[in-house]
Amino acid sequence: MSCILCNNLVNEWKTFSSRINVGCPYCNSAERHRLTALFLKLENINYTKFLHIAPEFPLQSIFNSYAKNYICGDINPERYKKLGAIYLDATDLQFNDNYFDCIYASHILEHIIEDKKAISEMFRTLKPGGKLITMVPQLWNRTTYYDSNIVTPEERKKEFGQWDHVRIYGTDFSTILKEQGFYIKVYYLKEKEKDIQKIFYNEKHIINIDDIENNTNVVIPKNNRSKYNLSISDVLYVCVKQ
C-alpha cells in the first residue's frame, strides 16, 4: 500500500475519530485528500492564482507545487495559523472578479447556511476557464435536505450527521453547482457508476488505476501499486467557469 500524496509506503492506515484505517501515518491525509492529489497529478496543470478555502495541511504542499501564487483562508483563520491562513468569508470573498485560476473547497459547503451565495462568489472570482474543485458529504438516495429550524448542535448531528453541518447534500448537488453557471465534470471510482447515473453532469471521468500507474507525472513506490486507500463514496466535482 502507498500514499499517493506523500509517496510513502504504508503498512497500516491510521484511524481518524471513529473512521478506521483511513489516514496516512506520514502526512495525515484522508481518502479525499489522496483523491484530490491523484486528480492534480493526472491533470498536471499549473495555476497562476490558487485559493484554498478551509485549508488542510496534507494538501498545502501539493497545491503550492502546482500554483505560482497560493492563498489559503478561513472564517476562523486562527485555526489555521500554522498554514498562514487569512480571514475569508466564502459568502463575501474580498477578491476582484475573474481573479483565480482555481479554487479548492472540500467539505465546507455543508457548513454554510448561504451555500448558493458562496458558490456564486467562487464563480465570480474565478477567471473564465477557471476551476472550482469541490467535494461534500453526500447521500445518494435523496435530494438535498435542509431545514432552517434545525439549529442546535444536537439536532444537527442527528439530522445532518455532524454538529456543525447545516444540511446534507443529495443527488442534486451537481445541479446546485450548475445553477450558478458551472460546467460540471465528475471524477469517481468505477464502483460508483450506478450512483453517478442519478446526477447531472456535463462530463464524467472514471478514475482508472491503470491510467494512474502509467502516468509519468505520478510517482508510485515500486512493488506497491494500486492500493491508495481511496473511498468509493468520494466524488470529485470539477466545476469550470465557462
C-alpha positions in Angstrom: 0.0 0.0 0.0 1.2 3.5 -0.6 0.1 7.1 -0.2 -0.1 9.0 -3.5 0.2 12.3 -1.7 3.5 11.8 0.2 4.7 8.8 -1.8 5.4 6.8 1.3 4.8 3.1 1.7 2.1 2.3 4.2 1.8 -0.9 6.3 -1.2 0.2 8.3 -3.6 3.2 7.9 -4.5 5.4 10.8 -7.9 5.7 12.4 -9.5 9.2 12.3 -12.1 9.6 15.1 -14.4 6.6 14.5 -13.3 6.0 10.9 -11.0 3.0 11.0 -8.0 2.6 8.6 -8.4 5.8 6.6 -5.4 8.1 7.3 -1.8 8.1 6.1 0.5 7.8 9.1 3.1 10.1 7.5 1.2 13.0 6.1 -2.2 12.5 7.8 -4.1 12.6 4.5 -7.6 11.2 4.4 -9.1 9.5 1.4 -10.5 12.7 -0.1 -7.0 14.3 0.1 -5.5 11.4 -1.9 -8.3 11.6 -4.5 -7.5 15.3 -5.0 -3.8 14.6 -5.3 -4.5 12.0 -7.9 -6.5 14.4 -9.9 -3.9 17.1 -9.8 -1.1 14.7 -10.8 -3.1 13.2 -13.6 -4.1 16.7 -14.9 -0.6 18.2 -14.3 -1.9 21.8 -14.7 0.0 24.8 -13.3 -2.1 27.6 -11.8 -1.2 31.2 -11.5 -3.5 32.1 -8.6 -4.9 29.3 -6.4 -7.3 29.7 -3.5 -7.6 27.0 -0.8 -10.7 27.5 1.4 -10.6 26.0 4.9 -7.1 24.6 4.2 -6.0 21.1 5.1 -2.3 20.6 6.0 -1.8 17.4 3.9 -2.8 19.3 0.7 -0.9 22.6 1.2 2.4 21.4 -0.2 1.0 19.8 -3.3 -1.1 22.9 -4.0 2.0 25.1 -3.6 3.8 22.9 -6.2 1.0 23.5 -8.8 0.4 27.2 -8.0 2.6 30.2 -8.6 0.5 32.2 -6.1 -1.2 30.2 -3.3 -3.7 31.7 -0.9 -5.5 29.9 1.9 -8.1 31.3 4.3 -11.0 30.6 6.6 -13.7 32.5 8.5 -11.7 31.4 11.6 -8.1 31.9 10.4 -6.7 31.3 13.9 -7.5 27.6 13.5 -5.1 27.5 10.6 -2.5 30.0 11.8 0.4 27.5 11.1 -0.7 27.3 7.5 -0.6 31.1 7.0 -4.4 31.4 6.6 -6.1 34.8 6.1 -9.6 35.8 7.1 -12.0 34.6 4.4 -15.8 34.6 4.3 -16.8 32.3 1.5 -20.1 34.2 1.0 -18.3 37.5 0.5 -14.9 37.0 -1.0 -12.6 40.0 -0.8 -11.2 39.4 -4.3 -11.8 41.0 -7.7 -13.9 39.4 -10.4 -12.0 36.9 -12.6 -9.1 36.6 -10.2 -8.3 32.9 -9.6 -7.4 30.1 -11.9 -8.5 27.5 -9.3 -10.4 27.4 -6.0 -10.4 24.3 -3.8 -13.3 24.0 -1.3 -13.7 20.5 0.1 -16.2 19.6 2.7 -17.1 23.3 3.5 -20.4 24.0 1.8 -22.3 21.7 4.2 -21.2 24.1 6.9 -22.5 27.3 5.2 -26.1 28.4 5.6 -26.0 30.5 2.4 -24.2 27.9 0.3 -25.5 29.1 -3.0 -24.2 32.6 -2.2 -20.8 31.0 -1.5 -20.8 29.1 -4.8 -21.8 32.3 -6.6 -18.8 34.1 -5.0 -16.5 31.4 -6.1 -17.9 31.6 -9.7 -17.4 35.4 -9.7 -13.8 35.3 -8.5 -12.8 32.6 -11.0 -11.3 33.6 -14.3 -13.1 32.3 -17.4 -12.0 28.7 -17.8 -11.1 28.6 -14.1 -12.0 25.6 -11.9 -13.7 25.1 -8.6 -12.7 21.7 -7.2 -15.1 20.6 -4.5 -16.4 17.7 -2.6 -19.2 17.3 0.0 -20.6 14.5 2.2 -23.5 13.3 0.1 -26.4 10.8 0.2 -27.4 9.0 -3.0 -31.0 8.0 -2.1 -32.5 11.5 -1.8 -32.2 15.2 -2.7 -30.5 17.8 -0.5 -32.1 18.1 2.9 -32.1 21.5 4.7 -34.3 22.8 7.5 -33.7 26.3 8.9 -35.5 25.2 12.1 -32.7 22.8 12.9 -30.2 24.9 14.8 -28.8 23.2 17.9 -25.6 21.1 17.7 -27.6 18.0 18.9 -30.3 18.4 16.3 -27.7 19.0 13.5 -25.7 15.9 14.4 -28.9 13.8 14.4 -30.3 15.2 11.1 -27.1 16.1 9.2 -24.5 13.7 10.6 -22.3 16.3 12.3 -22.9 19.0 14.9 -21.6 21.8 12.7 -23.3 20.8 9.4 -26.4 22.7 8.3 -27.5 20.4 5.6 -26.8 17.1 3.9 -26.4 17.1 0.1 -28.1 14.6 -2.1 -28.2 13.7 -5.8 -29.0 17.3 -6.8 -25.7 18.7 -5.6 -24.3 18.9 -9.1 -27.5 20.7 -10.2 -27.0 23.3 -7.5 -23.5 23.9 -8.8 -24.8 24.1 -12.4 -27.4 26.7 -11.5 -24.6 29.1 -10.6 -23.2 28.8 -14.1 -20.6 26.0 -13.9 -19.8 23.3 -16.4 -19.7 20.1 -14.4 -17.2 17.3 -14.6 -17.3 14.5 -12.1 -14.4 12.2 -11.2 -15.1 8.9 -9.4 -14.1 5.3 -9.0 -15.8 2.8 -11.3 -17.7 1.2 -8.3 -19.6 4.4 -8.1 -21.0 4.3 -11.6 -24.6 3.4 -10.6 -24.9 6.4 -8.3 -23.3 8.7 -10.9 -26.2 7.9 -13.3 -28.5 9.6 -10.8 -26.9 13.0 -11.0 -26.5 15.8 -13.6 -23.1 16.2 -15.2 -21.6 17.6 -18.4 -18.7 15.1 -18.4 -17.9 12.1 -16.3 -14.4 10.6 -15.8 -13.7 7.2 -14.1 -10.5 7.3 -12.1 -8.8 4.3 -13.6 -5.9 2.8 -11.6 -4.1 1.8 -14.8 -4.2 5.4 -16.0 -2.7 6.5 -12.7 0.1 3.9 -12.8 1.0 4.6 -16.4 1.1 8.4 -16.0 4.7 9.7 -15.8 3.5 12.6 -13.6 2.5 10.3 -10.8 5.2 8.9 -8.5 4.4 5.5 -7.1 6.7 3.4 -4.9 7.7 0.2 -6.7 6.0 -3.1 -5.8 3.2 -1.3 -4.0 0.8 -0.2 -6.8 -3.0 0.2 -7.0 -3.6 0.4 -3.2 -4.1 4.0 -2.3 -6.9 3.5 0.2 -9.5 5.6 -1.6 -13.1 5.8 -0.6 -15.7 4.6 -3.1 -18.1 7.2 -1.7 -16.0 10.2 -2.7 -16.9 12.1 -5.9 -14.7 15.0 -7.0 -16.6 17.8 -8.7 -14.5 19.9 -11.1 -16.6 22.9 -12.0 -15.5 25.0 -14.9 -16.4 28.7 -15.3 -17.4 29.0 -19.0 
